Amino acid sequence: MAPETARRTLEVELPRLRDLPDYRCKVVGMIARAAAKRRTAEDVSELQSALEEFHNATQMAEARRPVARPRGPWPPR
């Protein structure tokens, strides 16, 4: 892409890109709120177990394990 074309494109796109983190925060908050409302006792137990495993990890690979393992059905219920 030629520098002039890139400059014109960025002049239009940069203001939009600056707003993305704000939108993402709003959406993530909505997702978290919906998940909290739909949680089950099994979900809470699984999260507590993963958190305990994370806190007990002594190496980075161990710390990643609780969040890297597959979860339930997709899409979620």
Secondary structure as UniProt FT lines:
FT   HELIX           3..38
FT   HELIX           41..56
FT   HELIX           60..68
//
